Amino acid sequence: MKLSVSARAVAAAAVATTMLLTGGAVADAASAPARPAAAPDIPLAGVKAHLSQLQSIATANGGNRAHGRAGYKASLDYVKAKLDAAGYTTTVQQFTASGRTGYNLIADWPGGDANQVVMAGSHLDSVSSGAGINDNGSGSAAVLEAALAVCRAQYKPTKHLRFAWWGAEELGLVGSRYYVNRLATGDRSRISAYLNFDMIGSPNAGYFVYDDDPAIEKTFKDYFSGINVPTEIETEGDGRSDHAPFKSAGVPVGGLFTGASRTMTAAQAAKWGGTAGRAFDRCYHSSCDTTANINDTALDRNSDALAHAVWELSE
């Protein structure tokens, strides 16, 4: 739980008083380099508003947001408009897969060291059988809301921030692989971290953290430890989502996942409060993956963990 502004003010005053009473030099503390502000709380309502928009887009376009379909392009246009209005520099990257045109959306926040780039991304496409609200509207909406939080905070990180929404993931990581393969070697080496968020609101949620890079893994695990939520290492989606092309290119990667078609064990249910013997997401790749297929608590926690990692790793 983050301290409110008033609570932080009281705490700061208490520290200053203690230093005066003990002969400490408040001036020395004041002259020390200030630690960058902590990540803001990501409003669940904001994330869910994006999910509602993605659901409406799917409903108006044949029930899905799949690669090469009108629903995908409308989803990308929705996200891009939000980012453009927030002051991001956006780039739409076009590719072809299975005879259809696909798109990636890249958004750069002005400023920061261009030789040290922190990226957060998610795939925006659904399967053709459903709206894809958990898979992967959940990740896409959370990444979008975190990007908008950067704008609201007018955050000025030391490193450069970049956000991405990938196309045609469901066809085999096509969009993210296209992006990575077209990066010059020097540009790849400038990416200090790529964070992936693919399904973070599963209704029977687990809390899984990628273990590909120790520093990134620790950033996420420390956050969840701080809110007393146990985690496990992510294995179900290992190599099956958009972090894989980055990892293959030597970029440090990490991310979060709440489970797909695998079944929750009794031990997992005991620590996470879910239902043993049931899939983490019974609507995985199905028509029932709608806005009714979201665990609000998991979505809220993972959205906040996402922002925490973006802030911590870009300082």
SVG drawing of the C-alpha trace seen along z (x, -y; Angstrom):
<svg xmlns="http://www.w3.org/2000/svg" viewBox="-21 -23 47 54">
<polyline fill="none" stroke="black" stroke-width="0.4" points="0.0,0.0 1.4,-3.4 1.3,-6.3 -1.1,-9.1 0.5,-12.6 -0.6,-13.7 0.8,-10.5 4.1,-10.9 4.3,-14.5 3.7,-13.4 6.4,-10.7 8.8,-13.2 8.2,-15.7 8.7,-12.9 12.1,-12.0 13.2,-15.7 12.2,-16.1 14.1,-13.0 17.2,-14.2 17.0,-17.6 16.5,-15.9 19.5,-13.6 21.8,-16.3 21.4,-15.1 21.9,-17.5 18.6,-18.0 20.5,-20.1 22.7,-17.1 19.6,-15.0 18.0,-17.7 21.1,-18.1 21.3,-14.3 20.1,-13.2 16.3,-12.8 15.1,-9.3 12.7,-9.3 9.0,-9.2 7.5,-5.8 5.1,-4.5 1.6,-5.7 -1.3,-3.4 -2.8,-2.3 -6.6,-2.8 -8.5,0.4 -11.4,-1.6 -9.1,-2.9 -7.9,0.5 -11.4,1.9 -12.6,-1.1 -10.1,0.0 -11.3,3.6 -14.9,2.4 -13.8,0.5 -12.0,3.6 -15.1,5.6 -17.3,3.1 -14.8,3.1 -15.0,6.9 -18.8,7.0 -19.0,4.5 -16.6,6.5 -17.7,10.1 -17.0,10.9 -13.2,10.8 -10.1,8.6 -8.0,11.1 -5.0,10.5 -6.1,9.1 -9.7,8.4 -11.4,5.1 -11.5,5.6 -7.8,5.7 -7.2,2.5 -10.0,0.7 -8.3,1.9 -4.9,0.5 -6.6,-2.8 -8.2,-3.1 -4.9,-2.6 -3.0,-4.9 -5.4,-7.8 -5.0,-7.6 -1.2,-7.7 -1.2,-10.5 -3.3,-12.6 -1.0,-11.9 2.1,-13.2 3.7,-10.0 5.5,-9.6 3.7,-6.7 4.8,-4.5 2.7,-1.9 4.8,0.9 3.1,2.9 3.8,6.5 2.1,9.4 1.2,12.8 -1.1,15.5 -1.9,13.3 -3.3,10.5 -1.9,7.1 -0.8,6.9 0.3,4.0 2.5,3.3 2.1,0.1 5.2,-1.4 5.0,-4.4 8.0,-6.4 7.8,-8.7 10.0,-11.8 13.3,-12.0 15.5,-9.6 18.8,-8.0 18.3,-6.6 21.1,-4.2 19.1,-2.6 15.6,-1.7 13.0,-0.1 10.2,1.5 6.8,2.9 4.6,4.7 1.7,7.0 0.0,8.6 -3.2,6.8 -4.7,9.4 -7.3,12.0 -8.0,15.4 -10.7,15.5 -13.1,17.3 -13.6,14.6 -13.0,11.0 -9.8,11.9 -10.5,9.8 -8.2,11.7 -6.0,13.0 -4.8,10.4 -6.9,7.4 -5.8,7.6 -2.2,7.1 -2.8,4.5 -5.2,2.4 -2.7,2.5 0.2,1.5 -1.9,-1.4 -3.0,-2.6 0.6,-2.5 1.7,-4.5 -1.0,-7.1 0.1,-7.2 3.6,-8.2 2.0,-11.1 -0.2,-12.1 2.8,-12.0 5.0,-13.8 7.6,-11.2 11.1,-12.0 13.0,-8.7 16.7,-8.4 16.2,-5.7 14.1,-6.0 10.6,-4.5 9.0,-2.6 5.6,-0.8 4.5,1.7 1.4,3.6 2.1,6.5 0.1,7.9 -0.4,11.6 1.0,13.1 -1.7,15.8 -0.2,16.8 3.2,17.5 4.7,14.2 4.8,12.8 4.6,9.1 7.2,9.0 9.5,11.2 9.2,8.8 10.1,5.9 13.1,7.6 14.4,8.9 14.5,5.5 16.3,3.8 19.9,3.0 22.4,4.8 23.1,1.5 19.5,0.8 18.9,4.3 21.8,3.7 20.3,0.4 17.2,2.2 18.1,2.8 14.8,4.6 11.7,5.9 8.7,6.6 5.9,8.8 2.3,8.9 0.2,11.6 -2.9,12.6 -2.9,10.9 -6.6,11.1 -7.4,14.8 -10.6,15.6 -9.0,18.4 -5.8,16.4 -2.3,17.6 0.6,15.2 3.4,16.2 6.7,14.3 9.1,14.9 12.5,16.0 14.5,15.2 16.5,12.3 17.4,12.2 17.2,8.4 13.8,8.1 12.5,11.2 13.5,9.7 11.8,6.4 8.4,8.2 8.9,10.6 9.8,7.8 6.6,6.0 4.4,9.0 6.2,9.8 5.5,6.2 1.7,6.8 1.9,10.4 1.1,12.2 3.1,15.3 4.4,16.0 5.6,18.9 7.9,19.1 6.1,18.9 6.4,22.1 3.1,22.5 3.8,19.7 7.6,20.0 8.8,19.2 5.2,18.9 4.7,15.1 6.3,12.0 9.2,11.9 10.7,14.9 12.1,13.0 13.7,10.4 15.3,13.1 16.6,14.9 18.2,11.6 20.0,11.2 17.7,8.7 17.0,9.1 13.3,10.0 10.7,10.5 7.0,10.3 3.8,11.5 1.1,14.1 -2.0,15.3 -2.4,18.7 -4.2,20.1 -5.4,23.6 -3.4,25.5 -5.3,26.6 -4.8,25.0 -3.5,27.4 -4.7,27.7 -1.5,26.1 -2.0,23.2 -5.6,22.7 -4.6,22.7 -2.3,19.8 -4.1,17.8 -7.7,18.4 -8.7,20.0 -10.5,23.2 -8.4,26.4 -9.0,28.7 -10.2,25.8 -8.2,24.1 -6.7,20.7 -8.8,19.5 -11.6,21.8 -12.4,19.4 -8.8,19.5 -9.1,19.1 -12.9,19.4 -15.9,17.2 -16.5,16.7 -13.3,14.7 -15.3,11.5 -15.4,8.7 -17.1,11.2 -13.9,13.3 -11.7,11.1 -10.6,11.3 -10.5,7.7 -8.2,8.4 -5.6,10.0 -5.9,7.4 -5.4,4.6 -2.4,6.2 -0.7,7.0 -1.3,3.5 0.3,2.0 3.2,4.4 3.7,3.5 3.9,-0.2 6.2,0.5 8.6,2.4 8.5,-0.4 9.4,-3.0 12.0,-1.0 13.8,0.2 13.8,-3.1 15.2,-5.3"/>
</svg>
